[in-house]
Amino acid sequence: YQDETAIGYNAFSLLQTGKDEHGNSWPLYFKSFGDHKLPVYIYITTASVKLFGLNEWAVRFPSALFGTLTVVVLYFFVFELFKKSHLALLSTFLLAINPWHLHYSRAPFEVSIALFLFVMGGLLLQQSFMKQRKSFFLFGTLSFIVALYTYNLTRLLSPLLFLLFLWTYKGRTKEMRKSEIFLTLFASFILLVPFFTTLFSSSGAGSAKGTFIFTSAAVQAPLLEFRSYLIELPALFTKTFFNQLILTSWQYLQNIARYFSVEFFFLTGSPHGNHGIGNVGQFYLFELPLIILGFFQALRNGKHAVVLGWTVITIAVAALTREAPHATRSFFLLVPGVIYSSLGLFTFLSWVGTLNKRLRLTVLGLSTVLVVYNLLFYFFSYYIRFPIAYASSWRSADKPLALFLKSVENQYDRIIIDPEAGLVYTSLLFYQSY
């Protein structure tokens, strides 16, 4: 679809000319469809386009690669947190088959790389604080800094998650080598210079103006309309209780509440045609009771501060944006989600072990049927129904049309494309290797 072809074509253009589609030489941010894409995914894609050519495989390969690596790294991340190999293995397995993660790892979503960087950075920081591994603090910190350049929302999320790890292991920071701290500060400064020098530009923080609830016209216009109905009331009353700040804060609380949606997380998922498949949630339905059990298990255990903090920070930041719940902006809930699910499963199995044999076999049998059917329903929905039902969302007609136009262009003086047809210009650039 259009973001994919834009990413692929800009990577191809950089390889051919050293410039993006707008003629900017090796830019930090890429203007695309009225927005600005961050650089990490596009620059990584230059390598895969160089290796595999300008095609769908090359554009999607980085996401698939880092999605796969996240599955591997999560095992070590969870094991370092809990020191339980069975919990780490189950969390890894649940991530490997998770609908949300599979969907986002099979298309060029920048959050796939960002999630890997967060998990890898967290693992390196844990190793640095708990085992005093040399240079791990440096590379862990750099992982969070690189994440700043992967996706718009990580500009807020990355420093907060980094501070979460510093706070969690604050008692260990005094044991760190001063030379490594100095080297980390120096390297961080170098990498952060482009970030801060462009922070207030149109491609920096300005590019998110239409996304955050405090500046989005789509959010503020209805609030302004609401205030217009109260114009006959005393001015002091409306300015006190229904001013812009209070109404926007109320909208923020509503957004937070929407991130507890059973429908979104466990039933139908994202309604956006590119972010989900429409009939399965971001997690499996059988995980609903497990995640609830695991969450309360985490609340009772002080050792789960990182997981709980990760959850709170992600929801708090994602709720600052319009369109809540949003699958891409809340994608980072995957990590605490699969950990809660794993904790919940072991809690459930522990309870089942207290039942008599007949009841235990009945509960396990019914649970197995539910799980197997849920998996079958998802995979058949994803591999058979989804490509047909969402063909238009993924612009499946663009490729044959672009190639057809390329094959007949020499027969005509001019080819006219009706804007009503919806053909995206990056499709022509991409499929015709312009």
C-alpha positions in Angstrom: 0.0 0.0 0.0 1.0 3.6 -0.2 3.4 3.8 2.8 5.1 0.7 1.6 5.7 2.0 -1.9 6.8 5.3 -0.5 9.4 3.7 1.8 10.6 1.4 -0.9 10.9 4.1 -3.6 12.7 6.5 -1.4 15.2 3.8 -0.5 15.7 3.1 -4.2 16.0 6.8 -5.0 18.7 7.2 -2.4 20.7 4.3 -3.9 20.3 5.7 -7.4 20.8 9.5 -6.8 21.6 10.1 -3.1 18.3 12.0 -2.9 14.7 11.2 -1.8 11.7 11.6 -4.0 11.6 15.3 -3.5 15.3 15.8 -4.4 16.6 16.2 -0.8 20.1 14.8 -0.3 20.3 12.1 2.4 17.6 13.7 4.5 16.9 13.1 8.2 13.2 13.1 7.7 11.3 12.1 4.6 8.3 14.1 3.5 5.5 11.7 2.3 1.8 12.2 1.8 1.7 15.4 3.9 3.6 13.8 6.8 7.2 13.1 7.6 8.6 9.6 7.9 11.6 9.0 10.3 14.8 7.8 8.8 15.7 4.4 10.3 13.4 2.1 8.4 14.1 3.8 5.0 17.9 3.7 5.4 17.8 0.1 6.5 15.6 -0.6 3.4 18.3 0.7 1.1 20.4 -2.3 2.1 17.6 -4.8 1.4 16.7 -3.1 -1.9 20.4 -3.3 -2.9 20.4 -7.0 -2.1 17.0 -8.0 -3.4 16.0 -5.3 -5.9 13.0 -3.0 -5.8 10.2 -5.3 -4.9 7.7 -6.1 -2.1 10.1 -8.6 -0.5 12.9 -6.1 -0.1 10.6 -3.5 1.5 9.1 -5.9 4.0 12.3 -7.8 4.8 13.6 -5.4 7.5 10.3 -5.6 9.4 10.3 -9.4 9.2 13.9 -9.6 10.2 13.6 -7.3 13.3 10.2 -8.9 14.2 11.9 -12.3 14.2 14.9 -11.0 16.3 12.5 -9.5 18.8 11.0 -13.0 19.4 14.6 -14.2 20.1 15.7 -11.3 22.3 12.4 -11.4 24.3 13.4 -14.7 25.8 16.6 -13.3 27.3 14.8 -10.1 28.3 12.1 -12.0 30.3 14.6 -14.4 31.7 16.7 -11.6 33.0 13.6 -10.0 34.6 12.2 -13.1 36.3 15.0 -15.7 36.3 12.5 -18.3 35.1 13.2 -20.1 31.9 9.7 -21.6 31.5 8.1 -18.1 31.8 10.6 -16.7 29.3 10.0 -19.6 26.9 6.2 -19.2 27.1 6.3 -15.4 26.6 8.5 -16.0 23.6 6.1 -18.5 22.1 3.1 -16.3 22.6 4.9 -13.4 20.9 5.8 -15.7 18.0 2.2 -16.6 17.3 0.6 -13.3 18.4 -1.8 -11.8 15.7 -0.6 -8.2 16.4 3.1 -9.1 16.1 2.7 -11.3 13.0 0.6 -8.7 11.2 3.1 -5.9 11.9 6.2 -8.0 11.2 4.9 -8.8 7.7 4.7 -5.2 6.4 7.1 -2.2 6.8 5.8 -0.8 10.0 8.5 1.3 11.7 7.3 0.1 15.2 8.6 -3.4 14.4 12.1 -2.0 14.5 11.3 0.3 17.5 10.0 -2.6 19.6 13.2 -4.6 18.9 15.3 -1.6 20.0 13.3 -1.2 23.2 13.6 -4.9 24.1 17.2 -5.1 23.2 18.0 -1.8 24.9 16.2 -3.0 28.1 18.1 -6.3 28.0 21.4 -4.6 27.7 20.6 -2.2 30.5 19.6 -5.1 32.8 22.8 -6.9 32.0 24.8 -3.7 32.7 23.1 -3.0 36.0 22.9 -6.5 37.3 26.0 -8.1 36.0 28.2 -5.1 35.3 28.8 -6.1 31.7 31.3 -3.8 30.1 29.9 -1.5 27.4 26.4 -2.8 27.8 25.2 0.5 29.3 26.6 2.3 26.3 24.9 0.1 23.7 21.7 -0.1 25.7 21.4 3.7 25.9 22.2 3.9 22.1 19.4 1.5 21.4 16.9 3.8 23.0 18.4 6.8 21.2 18.2 5.1 17.8 14.6 4.3 18.6 13.9 8.1 18.7 14.5 8.1 14.9 12.3 5.1 14.1 8.7 6.3 14.7 7.1 9.6 15.7 5.7 8.4 19.0 9.0 7.0 20.2 10.2 10.6 20.6 8.2 10.6 23.8 8.1 6.9 24.5 11.8 6.1 24.2 13.1 8.6 26.9 10.4 7.5 29.3 11.1 3.8 29.0 14.8 4.5 29.3 14.1 6.5 32.6 12.0 3.6 33.7 15.0 1.2 33.6 17.2 3.8 35.3 14.7 4.2 38.1 14.1 0.5 38.5 17.8 -0.2 38.9 18.7 3.1 40.6 20.5 1.3 43.4 22.9 -0.3 40.9 24.0 2.9 39.0 26.6 3.8 41.6 28.6 0.7 40.7 29.0 1.7 37.1 32.4 2.6 35.7 32.9 6.4 35.3 34.7 5.9 32.0 31.6 4.1 30.5 29.3 6.8 31.8 31.4 9.5 30.2 31.6 7.6 26.9 27.9 7.0 26.9 27.2 10.7 27.5 29.6 11.7 24.7 28.1 9.2 22.2 24.6 10.2 23.2 25.3 13.8 22.6 26.6 13.1 19.1 23.5 11.1 18.2 21.1 13.5 19.8 22.4 16.6 18.0 20.2 16.0 14.8 17.2 15.3 17.0 17.4 18.5 19.0 18.4 20.8 16.2 15.3 19.7 14.2 12.9 19.2 17.2 10.9 22.3 16.5 11.0 22.2 12.8 8.0 21.2 10.6 9.6 17.7 10.2 10.3 17.4 13.9 7.7 18.0 16.6 5.7 20.0 14.1 5.0 16.8 12.1 3.0 15.4 15.0 0.8 18.5 15.4 -2.2 16.9 13.8 -1.8 13.7 15.9 -1.8 15.0 19.5 -5.1 15.8 21.1 -4.0 19.2 22.3 -3.2 20.3 18.7 -5.3 18.1 16.5 -8.1 19.9 14.7 -10.1 16.6 14.5 -10.1 16.6 18.3 -10.3 20.3 19.1 -13.1 21.1 16.7 -15.8 19.0 18.4 -14.7 20.4 21.8 -15.1 23.9 20.5 -18.5 23.0 19.1 -19.5 21.6 22.6 -18.5 24.9 24.2 -20.6 26.9 21.6 -23.7 25.2 23.0 -23.0 26.7 26.4 -22.7 30.3 25.2 -25.8 31.4 27.1 -24.5 30.2 30.4 -22.5 32.5 32.8 -19.0 33.1 31.4 -17.3 32.4 34.7 -19.0 29.0 34.9 -18.1 27.9 31.4 -14.5 29.2 31.7 -14.1 27.4 34.9 -15.5 24.0 34.1 -15.5 23.8 30.3 -12.3 25.6 29.2 -10.1 24.1 26.5 -7.6 22.6 29.0 -10.3 20.8 31.0 -12.2 19.5 28.0 -8.9 18.3 26.4 -7.9 16.6 29.7 -11.3 14.9 29.8 -10.7 13.7 26.3 -7.3 12.3 27.4 -9.0 10.4 30.3 -11.5 9.0 27.8 -8.7 7.9 25.5 -7.0 6.1 28.4 -10.3 4.3 29.2 -10.5 3.2 25.5 -7.2 1.3 25.9 -9.1 -1.1 28.2 -11.3 -2.1 25.2 -12.1 -5.9 25.1 -13.4 -5.5 21.5 -10.1 -3.9 20.3 -7.7 -6.2 22.1 -9.6 -9.6 22.0 -12.5 -9.5 19.5 -12.2 -7.5 16.3 -8.9 -5.6 16.6 -8.2 -2.4 14.7 -10.9 -1.2 12.3 -8.2 0.3 10.1 -7.7 -1.9 7.0 -3.9 -1.8 7.2 -3.6 -2.4 11.0 -5.7 -5.6 11.5 -7.8 -8.2 9.8 -11.2 -7.1 11.2 -12.4 -10.3 12.9 -9.6 -11.1 15.4 -8.3 -9.0 18.2 -4.7 -7.8 18.8 -4.4 -10.8 21.2 -6.3 -14.1 21.1 -9.6 -14.3 22.9 -8.4 -17.2 25.1 -5.7 -14.7 26.4 -8.3 -12.4 27.9 -8.7 -14.2 31.3 -5.0 -15.0 31.3 -3.9 -11.4 30.9 -6.3 -10.3 33.6 -4.9 -13.0 35.9 -1.3 -12.1 35.0 -1.9 -8.4 35.5 -3.1 -8.9 39.1 -0.3 -11.3 39.7 2.1 -8.6 38.7 0.4 -6.0 40.9 1.0 -8.3 43.9 4.7 -8.8 43.2 7.1 -5.8 43.5 9.5 -7.5 41.1 7.3 -6.7 38.2 7.9 -2.9 38.2 9.4 -2.8 34.7 6.4 -4.7 33.2 3.8 -2.5 35.0 5.8 0.7 34.3 6.1 -0.3 30.6 2.3 -0.7 30.5 1.4 2.6 32.2 3.9 4.6 30.1 2.7 3.1 26.7 -0.9 3.8 27.5 -0.2 7.3 28.9 1.7 8.3 25.8 -0.6 6.6 23.2 -3.7 8.2 24.8 -2.2 11.6 24.1 -3.0 11.1 20.4 -6.3 11.0 18.6 -7.9 7.8 17.3 -7.7 5.8 20.6 -7.2 2.9 20.7 -4.7 2.9 17.8 -2.9 -0.4 16.9 0.3 1.2 15.7 0.8 3.7 18.5 0.0 1.1 21.2 2.0 -1.7 19.5 4.5 -1.6 22.4 1.9 -3.1 24.7 2.8 -6.4 23.1 5.7 -6.9 25.6 3.8 -6.6 28.8 0.8 -8.3 27.2 2.5 -11.6 26.4 4.2 -11.5 29.9 0.9 -11.0 31.6 -0.6 -13.8 29.5 2.3 -16.1 30.5 2.0 -15.3 34.2 -1.8 -15.8 33.9 -1.4 -19.2 32.3 0.9 -20.5 35.0 -1.5 -19.1 37.7 -4.4 -20.9 35.9 -2.4 -24.2 35.7 -1.5 -23.9 39.4 -5.3 -23.6 40.2 -6.2 -26.5 37.9 -3.6 -28.7 39.8 -5.7 -28.3 42.9 -8.8 -29.9 41.3 -9.7 -33.5 41.4 -8.7 -35.7 38.5 -12.0 -35.7 36.6 -12.7 -32.0 37.0 -9.0 -31.3 36.1 -9.3 -33.3 32.8 -12.6 -31.6 32.0 -11.2 -28.1 32.5 -8.0 -28.8 30.5 -10.0 -30.5 27.7 -12.4 -27.6 27.3 -9.5 -25.1 27.5 -7.5 -27.0 24.8 -10.5 -27.0 22.5 -11.0 -23.2 23.0 -7.3 -22.5 22.3 -7.1 -24.7 19.2 -10.2 -23.3 17.7 -9.1 -19.8 18.4 -5.8 -20.5 16.6 -7.5 -22.1 13.7 -10.0 -19.3 13.3 -7.2 -16.7 13.3 -4.9 -18.4 10.8 -7.6 -19.3 8.4 -8.9 -15.7 8.7 -5.5 -14.3 8.1 -4.2 -16.4 5.3 -7.4 -17.0 3.4 -10.1 -14.4 4.2 -7.8 -11.3 4.8 -6.1 -11.1 1.4 -9.5 -11.1 -0.3 -11.5 -8.9 2.1 -8.8 -6.3 2.4 -7.4 -6.3 -1.1 -8.4 -2.7 -1.7 -6.8 -1.5 1.6 -3.5 -3.0 0.5 -3.9 -1.6 -3.1 -3.6 -5.0 -4.8 -4.7 -3.5 -8.1 -1.8 -1.0 -8.3 0.9 -3.4 -9.3 -0.8 -4.9 -12.4 -2.0 -1.5 -13.4 1.4 0.1 -13.1 3.1 -2.7 -15.0 0.4 -2.5 -17.7 0.9 1.3 -18.2 4.6 0.7 -18.4 4.1 -1.9 -21.1 1.9 0.4 -23.3 3.3 3.8 -22.6 5.3 3.9 -25.9 2.0 3.5 -27.8 0.6 6.9 -26.6 1.6 10.5 -26.5 0.0 10.9 -23.1 -1.6 8.7 -20.4 -4.4 10.4 -18.4 -5.1 9.0 -14.9 -8.4 10.1 -13.3 -7.8 11.1 -9.7 -11.1 9.4 -8.8 -9.5 6.1 -9.6 -7.3 6.4 -6.5 -4.1 5.3 -8.1 -1.3 6.4 -5.8 1.7 8.1 -7.5 4.2 6.1 -5.4 2.8 2.9 -6.9 3.9 4.1 -10.4 7.3 5.2 -9.1 7.8 1.9 -7.2 6.6 -0.7 -9.7 8.1 1.0 -12.7 11.4 1.6 -10.9 11.3 5.2 -12.1 
